Amino acid sequence: MRHDGTSELFAYWNRLRGTRAAPERREIAPASIRKYLADTFIVQAIGPGEPRFRLAGTRICSIYGKELRNMSFASLWQTKDKSNIARLIKNSMTNKSVVQMNYEGKSTRGRKALFELILLPLASEANELHLMGMIISLGRPFWLESDAIVESRIQSISIIDPRHPARSQLGDSVVTAPEKTGSMALPATRTIISRKVRHLRVFDGGKIID
C-alpha cells in the first residue's frame, strides 16, 4: 500500500477481526479512525440489489462533487470497468477478501489524479452485506475538490485473503507482466480478468505464488 491511511485502516480492521473472517459493523468505532473519517465509506448490498454507498466521508464527496449516499458504487467507474468492479465487490463481500486498488480519476476539465482504494469486508447481517473502505488521493493536486472527478479507471488490483497471510501479502498480489503471460500458472479456483495497459497485461485479482 502506498498511503499510510489505507495501511492504518487495514491494520485497524485486522485487529478487530482477530481470528474471524471479518469484524462486525457494530464494532467499528469512528473515534478510533477519526483521522481518516473524511476518506472512509460504507458500501451496502441488500439481497440481490446493487451495492450502494450507505455512508461516504466528506472529502470523498468533495472529490466527486456530490453526495454519494445511496449512489451505486459502480457508477463512479468508466463503462468498461463496471463489470470488474461489480465482481470485485461481490467477491469481497461473499468471500471476505480484501481488495486494494490503484486507479486514475478524470475531472470535469480533463485533469487526472491518482487514487488508492481499499475494500474491507464486514460480517454479514441477515439479508445485508457490507464493506468498509477508503478512497485517498496520492499526491493531492491543487485542483482536487474544486474540479470534480467524473470518471474513474482501474490501474491495478490486489486481492488478499487475510486468513492466509503467508500466501498473499499486501502489495505482492498484483500481476503486471509482459504480454507473453498466457501460459503462467494461476490458481484454478480463481476467476482472473485481464486487460492490456500500455505494454503490460494486468490480471485483475491475480497473484503470483512462489
BABA-133211 format. One record per residue (C-alpha): residue in one letter; x, y, z. Coordinates in Angstrom, 2 decimals. Example, Ala and Ser with C-alpha at 12.3 -4.5 7.8 and 13.67 -1.06 7.14 Angstrom:
! residues 2
  type       xx       yy       zz
     A    12.30    -4.50     7.80
     S    13.67    -1.06     7.14
//
This chain:
! residues 210
  type       xx       yy       zz
     M     0.00     0.00     0.00
     R     1.30     3.41    -0.95
     H    -0.55     5.57     1.58
     D    -0.39     5.47     5.38
     G    -4.17     5.88     5.55
     T    -5.00     2.63     3.77
     S    -2.31     0.76     5.72
     E    -3.65     2.06     9.04
     L    -7.28     1.26     8.17
     F    -6.30    -2.27     7.14
     A    -4.35    -2.74    10.39
     Y    -7.35    -1.50    12.42
     W    -9.74    -3.83    10.57
     N    -7.31    -6.73    11.01
     R    -7.07    -6.16    14.77
     L   -10.85    -6.07    15.09
     R   -11.44    -9.29    13.19
     G    -8.93   -11.33    15.23
     T    -9.23   -14.92    14.01
     R   -12.56   -14.32    12.23
     A   -13.02   -13.76     8.52
     A   -14.25   -10.20     9.15
     P   -15.34    -7.97    12.05
     E   -18.95    -6.88    12.59
     R   -20.11    -3.44    11.50
     R   -21.12    -2.50    15.05
     E   -17.52    -3.00    16.18
     I   -16.25    -0.12    14.04
     A   -15.59     2.81    16.38
     P   -15.41     6.13    14.47
     A   -13.23     7.61    17.21
     S   -10.57     5.00    16.50
     I   -10.24     6.11    12.86
     R   -11.04     9.79    13.45
     K    -8.01    10.91    11.44
     Y    -9.36     9.31     8.26
     L   -13.14     9.53     8.64
     A   -13.40    12.04     5.77
     D   -11.80     9.43     3.48
     T   -13.79     6.36     4.53
     F   -17.09     4.89     3.38
     I   -19.51     2.02     3.90
     V   -20.99     0.10     0.94
     Q   -24.15    -1.94     1.45
     A   -25.89    -4.58    -0.67
     I   -29.38    -5.74     0.28
     G   -30.34    -9.13    -1.14
     P   -29.58    -9.25    -4.87
     G   -29.55    -5.45    -5.05
     E   -26.70    -3.39    -6.44
     P   -24.05    -2.34    -3.88
     R   -24.57     1.29    -2.88
     F   -22.91     3.81    -0.62
     R   -24.53     3.76     2.80
     L   -22.12     6.39     4.09
     A   -19.34     8.40     2.42
     G   -16.82    10.71     4.04
     T   -16.94    14.45     3.34
     R   -13.64    14.50     1.43
     I   -14.75    11.68    -0.87
     C   -17.98    13.54    -1.65
     S   -15.98    16.72    -2.32
     I   -13.63    14.88    -4.68
     Y   -16.60    13.63    -6.71
     G   -18.50    16.89    -6.36
     K   -21.71    15.36    -4.97
     E   -23.29    13.49    -2.10
     L   -22.59     9.78    -2.67
     R   -25.02     8.34    -0.11
     N   -27.38     5.83    -1.81
     M   -25.47     6.05    -5.10
     S   -24.28     2.90    -6.86
     F   -20.62     2.19    -6.15
     A   -20.12     1.08    -9.77
     S   -21.39     4.45   -11.02
     L   -18.00     6.02   -10.22
     W   -16.24     3.94   -12.87
     Q   -15.84     4.08   -16.62
     T   -18.16     1.77   -18.53
     K   -15.62    -0.95   -19.34
     D   -14.59    -1.24   -15.67
     K   -18.09    -1.52   -14.20
     S   -18.38    -5.30   -14.57
     N   -14.96    -5.83   -12.97
     I   -15.91    -3.54   -10.08
     A   -19.18    -5.43    -9.56
     R   -17.28    -8.72    -9.49
     L   -14.69    -7.40    -7.03
     I   -17.36    -6.07    -4.70
     K   -19.27    -9.36    -4.75
     N   -16.09   -11.37    -4.19
     S   -15.06    -9.20    -1.24
     M   -18.49    -9.31     0.38
     T   -19.08   -13.05    -0.01
     N   -15.54   -14.46     0.28
     K   -14.38   -11.90     2.86
     S   -11.31   -10.98     0.85
     V    -9.57    -7.62     0.98
     V    -9.27    -5.60    -2.22
     Q    -6.62    -2.92    -2.72
     M    -6.73    -0.88    -5.90
     N    -4.91     1.97    -7.58
     Y    -6.96     3.97   -10.06
     E    -6.94     7.13   -12.12
     G    -9.68     9.72   -11.79
     K   -10.55    12.14   -14.60
     S   -12.06    15.52   -13.74
     T   -14.66    17.68   -15.42
     R   -11.86    19.69   -17.05
     G    -9.93    16.62   -18.17
     R    -7.36    16.73   -15.39
     K    -6.15    13.44   -13.94
     A    -5.28    12.32   -10.42
     L    -4.19     9.02    -8.87
     F    -6.04     7.38    -6.01
     E    -5.67     4.39    -3.74
     L    -8.73     2.44    -2.61
     I    -9.18    -0.38    -0.15
     L   -12.26    -2.56     0.43
     L   -12.54    -4.36     3.78
     P   -15.42    -6.84     4.23
     L   -17.64    -6.83     7.29
     A   -19.59    -9.74     8.74
     S   -22.89   -10.49     7.00
     E   -26.10    -9.22     8.62
     A   -29.27   -11.17     7.77
     N   -30.06   -10.18     4.17
     E   -27.42    -7.43     4.05
     L   -23.73    -7.40     3.10
     H   -21.38    -4.56     3.96
     L   -17.88    -3.32     3.16
     M   -15.85    -0.63     4.85
     G   -13.45     1.20     2.58
     M   -11.22     4.17     1.97
     I   -10.52     6.36    -1.08
     I    -7.47     8.54    -0.73
     S    -5.58    10.72    -3.18
     L    -1.94    10.03    -4.00
     G    -0.23    13.40    -4.28
     R    -3.29    15.64    -3.73
     P    -3.12    18.02    -6.75
     F    -4.06    21.63    -6.03
     W    -7.32    21.45    -8.03
     L    -8.73    18.42    -6.24
     E   -12.14    19.07    -4.60
     S   -12.73    22.10    -6.82
     D   -12.75    20.24   -10.17
     A   -14.90    17.17    -9.60
     I   -13.80    13.68   -10.62
     V   -16.38    12.38   -13.10
     E   -14.86     9.06   -14.19
     S   -12.51     6.52   -12.65
     R   -10.29     3.99   -14.44
     I    -8.71     0.94   -12.81
     Q    -4.92     0.74   -13.00
     S    -4.03    -2.19   -10.74
     I    -5.72    -4.51    -8.26
     S    -4.56    -6.72    -5.40
     I    -6.83    -9.33    -3.79
     I    -5.72   -10.54    -0.37
     D    -7.08   -13.36     1.73
     P    -6.14   -12.25     5.27
     R    -6.76   -15.76     6.59
     H    -3.69   -16.93     4.65
     P    -1.25   -14.03     5.06
     A     1.80   -16.11     4.22
     R     0.46   -16.79     0.74
     S    -0.98   -13.37    -0.10
     Q     0.92   -10.41     1.20
     L    -0.29    -6.84     0.71
     G     1.45    -5.22    -2.21
     D     2.63    -8.51    -3.71
     S    -0.56    -9.79    -5.34
     V    -0.92    -7.54    -8.38
     V     0.30    -9.25   -11.51
     T     1.75    -6.85   -14.05
     A     3.71    -8.83   -16.57
     P     4.88    -8.58   -20.18
     E     2.41    -9.52   -22.89
     K     3.56   -13.17   -23.02
     T     1.77   -14.34   -19.86
     G    -0.78   -16.72   -21.32
     S     0.97   -19.82   -20.00
     M     1.56   -18.54   -16.48
     A     0.14   -20.93   -13.88
     L    -2.58   -19.38   -11.71
     P    -4.82   -20.94    -9.05
     A    -7.63   -22.87   -10.72
     T   -10.18   -21.66    -8.18
     R    -9.61   -18.00    -9.02
     T   -11.51   -16.05   -11.65
     I    -8.87   -13.99   -13.44
     I    -9.81   -10.95   -15.51
     S    -7.10    -9.42   -17.66
     R    -6.76    -6.36   -19.83
     K    -3.95    -4.58   -21.63
     V    -2.48    -1.41   -20.13
     R     0.08     0.11   -22.50
     H     2.69    -2.67   -23.00
     L     1.59    -4.69   -19.96
     R    -1.14    -7.21   -19.26
     V    -2.88    -6.65   -15.91
     F    -4.61    -9.61   -14.29
     D    -7.27    -8.13   -12.04
     G    -7.28   -10.17    -8.87
     G    -4.45   -12.48    -9.91
     K    -1.38   -13.22    -7.86
     I     1.94   -15.00    -8.17
     I     2.55   -17.84    -5.76
     D     6.21   -18.65    -5.20
//
